Amino acid sequence: MPRTDSDRWPTALLWDVDGTLAETELQGHRLAFNRAFAEAGLGWHWDPPTYRTLLAISGGQERMRHYALSVEGHEPDADRIAALQRSKQGHYRQLVLAGELQLRPGVARLMGEAATASVVQAIVTTSGRDAVEPLLQQLLPELRPQLALLVCGEDVVRKKPDPQAYRRALEQLKVAPEDCLAIEDSPQGLAAAVGAGIATLVTQSLATAEQPPAAFAGAAALVSHLGESNEPALVLHGPPCPGGLISLGYLHQLLQP
């Protein structure tokens, strides 16, 4: 059905978490992994360049399994990797509860604007629910009830860049992909959303800012962040955004025709 002039914004906003809501990758998960490695007496240490490379692999256990195989030369014991993951999750929760992570610019503003306009909002991530929920409760306590759905890593068989998580969200929310807008920060997340037929705004994070522009070629727009009045967003690709505040009106321009 063609859109009318009254269709001023998306029916639903589908939010990624890590790197999109907060700089959780380099400043949260990476630190938690390193603390888990030290606690286990391992000589492993993931510096930012190493971690950026490992982010091409979705999932913490998958990332550790790949790294262990590369440095030890054999498939690691599954129980050992699972134990490291549990330790890492505990350290990550401590970082979150200690207030070490903050929302990225414009996230609360745009989420609040969407809530006021009764736009459906959901989380679509392939991180574990035990990492996602504490972050949402800590950083978005007032807006957490506005999130109609959380699709997390436990809910899918195939993680991003596979589109399964987004397709599951569309099915459960009963919305059409052309009426939705995904907000992501990584090439893997972008591929997952676009693979489900969803127009996607990419907000580059510390973890992905060094990616070449070609890595985000499928994005409807690429911005530095969502923007605040004292910190306007820079549009790297897509429609201009006067004032540098990514709004529902701006997102409407990105919807599939």
N, C-alpha and C positions, 0 to 999 in steps of 0.2 A: 504494500500500500504506500503511495507517495506520501512524503512528509508534508505537513501544513505549516503555516507561519506560527502556529501555536506550539509546535514542537521545538521548544527553545533549548532543550538540554537532553542528555541521554536518559533512557529509562533506568539504567543501572550503571554504577561505577564499580569496577572490579579491581581491587587493590592487591598488588603484591606486598610483601612485608619487608624482607631483608634487602636493605639498600634503598628501598622505596619509602617506607614510613620513617626509617631511621638508619643511620650509618652502622648497621649491626654487623656487617661482614668483617671489615678490618678492625673495628673498634669493639666488637663484641664476640662473635663466634671465633675469630682467629685467636684472640686472647684466651678464650675458654679452652680451645684445643691445646694451646701451648701449656696452660696450667695443668690440664689433664695429662699431657705427656710428661711434664716434670714430676707430677705426683706419682706416675707409674715408673719413674726412673729411666725413662727413655731419653735418648740423645736427640730426639726430633725437635726441631723448632721451625715454625712456619713464619718467615718474614713476609712483609707485604707483597713483594714480587712473586714469591713462591705461592702465596695464598691466592693471588689473582690468577695464576696459572691453574691452580686446583679448582677454582670456581667454575671452570668449564665442565666439571663433573658435579652433577646434582646429587645432594644427599651427603650427610656427614660420614656415615659408615662407608659409603661408596668412595668418598674422598680418601679416607684413611686406608681403606683396602688398597686402593690404587697406589698411594704413597708407600705403604709398607712393601708392596710387591716391587716397586721400583728401587727401594733402598736395601731391601733384604734379599731380593732375588727369588722369592718363593711366595706362594699364596699364604696369607696370614691366617691364623686360627680365628674362626668366626666368633668364638666366645671372648677372645681377647679384644677383638674389635668392638664387640657389643659392650664390654666392660668399660673400654675407653670412652665410648659414646655416652654411657650413663654418667661417667665422671665429668665429661665435657658439659653435659646438660646441667649438672649441678653447679658447675662454675659459671655457666652462662646465666642461670637464674640469679646467682649472687650478684653478678654484674648489673643485671636489670634492676633488682630490688635495691641495690646501692645507689641507684640513680645515675649510673655511669653512661647511660644512653639517652639521647634526646631526639625528639621528632625533628625531621628535616623541615626547612622553611616551607611554609604554605600548606603543610599537610592538615593541621587542625583547622585552618581557615577554610580550605576547600571542602573538607569533610563536613564541617559545620554548615557551610553554604548548601551542600547537597542534602543534609538532613532537614534544613529549613524548607527546602523545596520538595521534600518528600521523594527524593530520588533514592531508589533502592541501592544499598551499598553492601558489598561482600568482600571477604578476604579470599584470595586464591593464591595459595602458596604450596610448595611441596616441602617446606620445613615442617618439623614435628609440632603437633599441637601443644606439647609441654613446653616448647620454646615460644610459641606464638602467644598463647593466652597470658602468661605473666607480663609480656611486653605490652600487650593491649591494655591490660588492667593498670599497669604502671603509667603508661604514657597517654592513654585515652580513656580515663575512667568515666567521663561524662558521655563520650561519644560511643563507647563500646556497645551500649544497647541498640545503637542505630545500625549495627552490622547485622544484616539479616541472615548471614550464612558464613561459615568458615569452612573452606575446603583446604585440608592440610595433607601432609605427606602420607598419613595413615589411610587416607580416603581413596588413594589411587594406587594402581599397580605400576604405572609408568610415570616418572617424574618429568618436569620440564627439562628439555624443550618439547617433549611430547605434549600435545594439546589436551590430554585426558582431563586434567584438573579443570580447565576452563569449560570443556564440554559438560563436565559434571555440574559445574556451577550454573550454566545455562539451563540444563535440564531441571535442576532443583528449583531455580528461581522462576522457571517458565517464561523466559524472555528470549527474544530473537537476537542473534549475534549482531545484526546490523543496528540494533537499538542500544548497544552497550559500548562502553569505553573502558579499556584496560589501562592501568597505570603501572608501568614496569621500570626497571633500571638496567636490565641485562639483556644481552643477545639471546640467551636461553629463554628468558621470560617472554621477550618479544616474539620469538619463534612459536612459543606455546600459544600465546594469545592470537596471533595472526593465523596460526594453523587451525584455530577454532572459528575463524572468520570475524574476529573482533578487532576493530580499529584500536590502535595502541599509542598512547603518549609515553615516551621514554624520558625519565628524569635521571640523568647521569649521576651516579654515586661515586664516592671515593674509589670503590672497587672497580668501576667500569669506565671512569672518565678517560682512561688511557687507551680505550678501544678505538680502532680506526672508524671513521664515519661509515664506511661500508658495512660494518657490523650491525648498524641500525637502519639499514636502507629500507626496511619494511615498515618503519614507524610512520605514523601519520604526522607526528611532530617529535622533535628532540629538543629538550630544554635542560638547563643547568639544574633547576629545581622548580618548585611550584610558585615561589615568590612571596615576599612580604613587602609591606610598604617601605620598610627601611632596607630591604634587600631584594630588589627586583630580579626576576628570572631573566636569563638570557636565552633567547630562542636561537638554536643552532640550525634547525631545519623545521619548516612548517610556516603557518600563517603568522604574521607579526602579532605581537601582544603589547599594545600600548599600555604603558604603566608597569608592565612586567609582573602582573598578577594573573596566574592561570585561574580562570573562573569557569563556571558552568557554561557561560556564553562562549568562551573560547573553545571548550571541549565540544560544543555543538558543531563547530566548524570542522571538526575532525571526523565526525561520523561518516560511515559509508553512505554514498548517495543512494 
